[in-house]
Amino acid sequence: MSTPDGAVGRLVVCPTPIGNLGDVTLRVLDALRDADAIACEDTRRTRVLLDHYEIVGKLVSYHEHNERERAQELVARIGHGAVVALVSDAGMPLVSDPGYKLVQACIETELLVEVLPGASSVLTAIVASGLPSEHWSFVGFLPRKRAELERMLVGASETLVAFESPQRLAASLASLAEHDRDRPLAVCRELTKLHEEVRRGSAAELAAFYAEHPPRGEIVLVVGAGAPGSLDREQALTALRALVDAGARARPAAGVIAKLTGVAANELYRGLTDSS
């Protein structure tokens, strides 16, 4: 968008390193140097990156608690010709990080949005996992409720990528193992950092390991697709109950679970009604 004096304002979305500062791109460094303002999730974290590359930039805090108000301010500045760089603490902004409201506001106001490629823990983890990557879904953080987790897994015909906290990893892996002990997984911890670890195995194996070895640091969990027919009757019934409890009609839900597990739909429906 051009202003009366000919200046062109724009928002530049800049991915930053997920650990190793050497992973930043030359284009991102140029954008940070040239920006009139750098909107960042945590000014202290961004300052470490800028100081490392001797960049002097005007930092503006932009996080989940002030996102709506600050987005309006930044849109106004861009509309008057400012170039604003948007960064999060690590990786690509908007991916489980703030930034959506600002990007959406710029699009609605017909301001230019430029997105630069760069580091992403999601992409790094799925490649490092060794699990199929032709079709996959990023689901953010795994659901805390067991029923929601089971619904996600039953419907998963492709690889899932999720963030998880170190405090919850052991419990989540235990739930995964209880649902399908042979489901292939990879726990990717502290990617690109000094203590990077990628541990691969079945849900049962990794649940047992992390029950004895509490992890530290940032974790990306990659969950392989479940094989059709891999659930036994009781597991299939548990999944059906979860769907019905969530509001699904019993007979159609039984048909869906039957296709995914190989357990007959009539058998599932009878099991559900018998236990009611």
N, C-alpha and C positions, 0 to 999 in steps of 0.2 A: 504494500500500500504506500503510495507516494504522498508526501505532505506538500504544502504550498511552496516550501523552500527547496523541494527536490529530494529531501532525505527519504530513504526507504527503511522503514522499521520492519523488524521480523523477530520471531522467536526461534532460537536454535536449540534443539534438544540434543544434549551432549551426554553420551554414556561415559562413565568414569571407571577406572580399574576396580575389579572386585577384590583385589588384594595387592598384587604386585604393581607398583606405580609405573613400571616400565610398559605396562599393557595399554596405556593411553595412546590414542592415535594422533598423528601430526595435525589432522584436520580439527580435532577437538582442541588441541593446544592453541591453534590459530584462532579458533572461535572464542576461546576464553580470553585470549590476549586482546581481541578486537571488540569484545562486548562492552556496551555501556554499563551494563549491570549483570551480575551473575546471581540468579535465584537458586538458592541451595537449601537442602534439607537441614543440614547442620553446618553452620559457618566454620566451626572448628575443624571438622573433617575435611571440608573443601579447602581450607587454608593450608592444610598439610600438603595437598596436591599442588596448589599454586606456589607455595614456597619452594617445593622441590624443583619446579621448573622456572623459578624466578619470575613469576607472573604477578603483576600488581593489578588486582581487580576490585571493583566495588561490589561487595557481597550484600545480598538481600536475603533475609531468612524467608523460606517458603516451605512450610511443613503442614502436616495434616490438621493442626489446630488453627492455622490462620489462612488456609488455602483459599477459601472463598473471597475473603476481603483482599488478600494480597494479589490474587489473580486480577481483580478489578483494577488495582493500582498499576500493575504491570501492563495490562492491555492498554490503559490510557497512555502510558509511556511509549509503548510500541506504536500506537496510533499517531504519536507526534514525532516518529522517526527514530526511536531508540532501538538498538539491537540488544536483546535480552537473551543470555544463555541460561538454559535450565539444566541443572544437574541434581542427582540424588547422592546419597552417601556412597553408593557403589552400584555399578551396573547401569542399566537403561532406566531412565525415569519412566514413571507410570506403571512399570511392571512390579506390582505390589509395593509401589512407592508413590509419593505425591506427584502431581503434574497433570492429571486428567482434566481438572477444572480449568487450568490455564490454557491447555491445548484446545479444549472445546470452546472456550471463550474467544480465542484467537480465530478459530475457524468460523464461528458464528458472526464475528465482526469482519470477516474477510481479510484478516491479516495473514501475512506470509508465515508459514511454519516449515522450518527446515529440520529434518531429522538426520543426524549423523550416525553411522554404524559404529559398533565398538563392543566392548566387553559385556558379556552376559553370563551369569552363573547358570541360567536355565539351559542355554545351548551348550555350555561347557560340560555340564553334568550329563546331559543326555548322550553326548558323544563319548564321554569317559566311561559311562555305565556299561557299554557294550551291548545294550539292549536295543531292540528294533527301533529305528528312528524314522521310518518312512511315514508313519502316522502316529502322532502323539498329541497329548493335551497337557497344558499347564493349568493346574488347579489352585494356585496360590498356596495357602497353608492348609494342611489336612484338617478336615472337620474334627472337632473335639468330641462330638457325640458319636457313640458307637454305631447307632442305627444309620446315621448319615454317612459314616465311613463305609459301612457295608453296602449301602445303596450305590455309592460311588464305585466300589470295586466290582459289584455284580454287573454293572453296566459297562465296565471297562473292556472294550475290545481292542484297545490300543494302549501304548505305553503312557503312563502318567508321570508327570514331573511336579513335585511339590516342595515347598519350603517346610521345615520343621525346626522347632527349638530344641536345643540339647536337653533341656529339662523334660521334654515330652517324647523324645525319640524312642526310648525303651518301651514306654506304654503303647505308643502307636505301632511299633513293630510287633509287640505281643498281640495286639488286636488283629493285625494283618496275618500273623501266623495262625491264630485261632480260626480265622476265616478261611485261609488257604495256605497251609504250611509250606507248600512247594512253589508258591508264587516267586518268580525271580525278582530280585531287588538289587539296588546299588545305593549305598550311603556315601555321598560325596561331601567331604568335610573340609573346610578351610581351603577351598579351591584357589589355586595360584599363590598361596601363602607358604611360609616356611614349613609348616606342619601339615601340608596337604595330605589327605588320605582318601582313597577310593576303595571301599570294601564291597565286594560283590558276593552274592550267595542267595540261598533261599530265604523266605521269610522266617522260617524256623531257625535257621543257622544264625542269621543276623540278630534276631530277637534274643537268642541265647548269648551271643557275644556281647551285645550292648547292655544286657542285664548285669553282666559282670564287669563291664568296662564303660562307665558313664562317660559320654563324649563331652567335648568342649568345642566352642566356636560355632561358626555358621554352617548350616547343614542344608543340602539339597538331597531329597529322596527321590529316586527313580524307581517306579514300580512297573514291572512287565505286565503285559496283558495276560488274563487268565485263559486257560485252554477250555473250550467248550466241553462240558461233561466232567470238569475237574472237581466239582462240588458233590459231596454225598447228599443223601436225602435230608439229613438233619440240617446241614448247612444251607441247602436250598430252601427248606422250610423257614429257617431263620431269616433268610433274605426276603422271602415272600411276606412274612409277618411285618418286616420293616417297611415294605412298600405299602401294605394295607394300613398300617398304623399312620403312615404319612398321607393317607387319603385315597390311595388307589383302590379300584374295584377288584374284588378277589379273583374272579375268573379271568379277566384280561391280564392281571398281574401274574397269575399262575402260568398263563401261556407264555409270557415274556421270560419268566424264570426257567420254564421248561426248555425253551430254545437255547438259553445260555448254558444250562447245566446238563441237559440230557435226561433229567428226571421227568417222568410223565406228568403232564399238566393235571390230569384227573387225580393222580396220586397226591400231588401237592395240594390240590383243592380239598381232597378228603382229609388229608393230614391237618390242614388249617381248620376245617370245620369241626373235626374230632377234638381238637385241643381248645376250642372256643368254650 
